């Protein structure tokens, strides 16, 4: 049933209720006038006066249509800002993941796309919405529909791709990502700079195997203990170190700054001359007996 038919039905019910209330009021007025005139008439005339029907007095209060609340909700949605209506439609398309006509959108989320030109044009030009001239559908950043297509897409980005760009691809995309990780086909790592998860392909065609001799050679290399030697080794390989230990130490000697740490303060011990404020804790003053 369309909105116009619901509104017409609602108006007819209101007119019927109004006519019922008017008839009740006229009957009450007539009964009041008849009771006033009966005071000046005889008892015989009083008996012949019409009285209000008990069925009218016992009539239940008039109730409006049960559809009123739904119509009020529809009215509030259509009076909402255009941005709120657009979000409502996009959320519906994201949830359904199927093409919907404007009539279907109006029936489900009560947004009349045709009646609101601003909403219609915004949906047509929205990067998250696809419009083919008849239906609207959700458009994700990457057009993948299943786990196999997802793996092919990830392998196109060996430098990794943000998982947030894949979350809206299809409904079960996160479950498929975890399944690919369990099969060791992809790696899910966190990027400390952007604080987001990145998925990397694990190409089985290029397995990396390290010989035991190379591992032993790597572990046998002894690193310099003095950072000045570390900087010298970096310079030998053509890498400019970010620090300058020799310059820092020379500046410290000129300014008389000692490389030793500050001396620790002597711990204050309790003696017999110490004013005690925690006498109720005798275990704190057991060393006084030996002093």
C-alpha positions in Angstrom: 0.0 0.0 0.0 1.5 3.4 -1.0 1.8 6.4 1.2 -1.0 8.3 -0.5 -3.5 5.4 0.0 -2.5 5.3 3.7 -3.0 9.0 4.1 -6.4 8.9 2.4 -7.4 6.0 4.7 -6.2 7.9 7.7 -8.3 11.1 6.7 -11.4 9.0 6.3 -11.0 7.5 9.7 -10.5 11.0 11.2 -13.7 12.2 9.4 -15.6 9.3 10.8 -14.3 9.9 14.3 -15.2 13.6 14.0 -18.7 12.8 12.9 -19.1 10.4 15.8 -18.0 12.9 18.3 -20.3 15.6 16.8 -23.3 13.2 17.1 -22.5 12.5 20.7 -22.2 16.2 21.5 -25.6 16.9 19.8 -27.3 14.1 21.7 -26.0 15.3 25.0 -27.1 18.9 24.2 -30.6 17.6 23.3 -30.8 15.6 26.5 -29.8 18.7 28.5 -32.5 20.9 26.9 -35.2 18.2 27.4 -34.3 17.9 31.1 -34.6 21.6 31.6 -38.0 21.8 30.0 -39.2 18.8 32.0 -39.1 20.8 35.2 -42.0 23.0 34.0 -44.1 20.2 32.6 -46.3 17.6 34.2 -45.2 14.2 35.4 -47.0 12.6 32.3 -45.0 14.8 30.0 -41.8 13.9 31.9 -42.4 10.2 31.3 -42.8 10.8 27.5 -39.5 12.8 27.1 -36.7 11.0 25.2 -33.8 9.9 27.2 -30.2 9.2 26.2 -29.6 5.7 25.0 -27.5 3.6 27.5 -25.5 2.3 24.5 -24.4 5.9 23.7 -23.3 6.5 27.3 -21.4 3.2 27.5 -19.6 3.8 24.1 -15.8 3.4 24.5 -13.5 6.3 23.8 -12.7 6.9 20.2 -9.3 5.4 19.1 -7.4 6.6 16.1 -5.9 4.3 13.6 -3.2 1.8 14.6 -1.2 3.0 11.6 -0.8 6.5 13.0 2.6 5.7 14.7 4.1 4.3 11.5 3.0 7.3 9.5 4.5 9.6 12.0 7.8 7.7 11.7 7.7 8.0 7.9 7.0 11.7 8.2 9.9 12.3 10.5 12.3 10.4 8.2 11.3 12.4 5.2 11.6 15.7 7.1 15.1 14.8 8.2 18.1 16.5 6.5 19.2 15.1 3.2 22.5 13.8 4.6 20.6 11.6 7.1 18.4 10.2 4.4 21.4 9.5 2.2 23.2 7.6 5.0 20.0 5.6 5.7 19.9 4.5 2.0 23.6 3.6 1.9 23.4 1.6 5.1 20.5 -0.3 3.6 22.4 -1.0 0.4 25.5 -2.1 2.4 23.4 -4.5 4.4 21.4 -6.0 1.5 24.3 -6.1 -1.0 21.8 -6.3 -3.8 20.3 -3.9 -6.4 17.2 -2.1 -5.2 14.7 0.1 -7.1 13.6 3.4 -5.6 10.3 1.9 -4.8 11.9 -0.9 -2.8 14.1 1.6 -1.0 11.0 3.6 -0.1 9.2 0.5 1.1 12.0 -0.6 3.4 13.6 2.5 4.8 10.9 5.1 3.9 13.2 7.4 1.9 11.4 8.6 -1.2 14.3 9.0 -3.6 12.2 10.3 -6.4 10.5 13.0 -4.3 13.7 14.4 -3.0 15.9 15.7 -5.8 18.9 16.4 -3.5 18.9 12.9 -2.2 18.5 11.4 -5.7 21.4 13.4 -7.2 23.7 12.8 -4.2 23.1 9.0 -4.4 23.9 9.0 -8.1 27.2 10.8 -7.6 28.2 9.0 -4.4 31.4 6.9 -4.7 29.8 4.2 -2.5 26.7 3.9 -4.7 26.2 2.5 -8.2 23.2 3.5 -10.3 22.4 1.8 -13.6 19.4 4.0 -14.4 16.8 1.8 -12.6 18.4 0.4 -9.5 20.8 1.5 -6.8 23.4 -0.9 -5.3 26.4 -0.6 -3.0 29.8 -0.1 -4.7 32.9 -1.2 -2.7 36.4 0.0 -3.3 37.5 -3.4 -4.7 35.1 -5.6 -6.7 35.7 -9.0 -5.2 33.0 -11.6 -4.3 34.8 -14.6 -2.8 38.0 -15.9 -1.2 39.7 -16.8 -4.5 39.1 -13.3 -5.9 40.3 -11.8 -2.6 43.6 -13.8 -2.8 44.2 -12.7 -6.4 43.7 -9.1 -5.4 46.0 -9.3 -2.4 48.8 -10.8 -4.5 48.6 -7.7 -6.7 49.9 -5.6 -3.8 53.2 -7.1 -2.6 53.8 -4.0 -0.5 50.6 -4.7 1.4 47.2 -3.1 1.4 45.0 -1.8 4.3 42.4 -4.2 5.6 40.0 -1.2 5.9 39.8 -1.1 2.1 38.6 -4.7 2.1 36.0 -4.7 4.9 33.1 -3.6 2.7 33.9 -5.9 -0.3 31.4 -8.5 0.7 29.8 -9.8 3.8 32.2 -12.7 4.8 35.4 -11.0 3.8 36.9 -10.9 7.3 36.3 -14.6 7.8 38.0 -15.3 4.4 41.0 -13.2 5.5 41.4 -15.3 8.6 41.1 -18.5 6.6 43.8 -17.3 4.2 46.0 -16.4 7.1 45.5 -19.9 8.7 46.5 -21.4 5.3 49.6 -19.2 5.4 48.7 -17.6 2.1 48.7 -14.1 3.5 50.1 -12.3 6.5 48.2 -9.9 8.7 50.4 -7.3 10.4 49.9 -4.0 12.1 51.4 -0.8 10.8 52.8 1.2 13.8 52.7 4.5 11.8 49.1 4.5 10.8 47.8 2.2 13.6 45.9 0.0 11.1 46.2 -3.6 10.0 47.9 -4.5 6.7 47.5 -7.7 4.7 50.6 -9.0 2.8 50.6 -11.8 0.3 52.7 -14.9 1.1 53.6 -16.1 -2.4 54.3 -19.9 -2.2 56.2 -19.7 -5.5 59.2 -18.0 -3.8 59.8 -19.8 -0.6 62.8 -18.5 1.5 65.0 -21.1 3.0 68.1 -20.1 5.0 71.0 -22.5 5.3 72.3 -23.4 8.7 75.8 -22.2 7.8 74.4 -18.7 7.1 72.5 -18.7 10.3 75.6 -19.7 12.3 77.7 -17.0 10.5 75.1 -14.3 11.3 75.0 -15.3 15.0 78.8 -15.5 15.3 79.3 -11.8 14.3 80.2 -9.8 17.4 78.7 -6.3 17.6 80.9 -3.5 18.9 80.3 -2.6 22.5 81.2 1.1 22.1 78.8 3.1 20.0 81.7 5.0 18.5 82.8 1.8 16.8 79.3 1.2 15.6 79.4 4.6 13.8 82.7 3.9 12.3 81.4 0.6 10.9 78.4 2.4 9.4 80.7 4.9 7.7 82.8 2.2 6.2 79.7 0.8 4.4 78.8 4.3 3.2 75.9 4.8 5.7 75.9 8.1 7.5 75.0 7.6 11.1 72.4 9.9 12.7 74.5 10.3 15.8 77.9 11.7 16.5 79.3 10.1 19.6 82.8 11.7 19.4 81.4 15.3 19.1 79.0 14.6 22.0 81.7 13.4 24.2 84.0 16.3 23.4 81.3 18.8 24.2 80.6 17.0 27.5 84.3 17.3 28.5 84.5 21.0 27.6 81.4 21.8 29.6 82.7 19.7 32.5 79.9 17.4 32.5 80.8 14.1 34.1 79.7 10.9 32.4 79.2 9.3 35.7 75.7 9.3 37.2 74.6 11.4 40.0 75.6 10.0 43.5 72.8 8.3 45.3 71.5 10.1 48.4 72.2 8.5 51.7 69.2 6.8 53.1 67.9 8.5 56.2 68.0 6.0 59.1 66.0 6.2 62.2 67.8 6.9 65.4 66.9 7.5 69.0 66.7 11.3 68.4 64.2 10.8 65.6 60.7 12.1 66.4 58.4 9.1 66.1 55.0 9.6 64.7 54.2 6.0 63.9 54.7 4.6 67.4 51.8 2.2 66.9 53.9 0.3 64.3 56.7 -1.1 66.5 58.1 -3.3 63.7 59.4 -0.2 62.0 61.7 0.6 64.8 63.3 -2.7 65.6 66.8 -1.4 64.7 66.7 1.2 67.4 67.5 -1.4 70.0 70.9 -2.2 68.4 71.9 1.5 68.0 
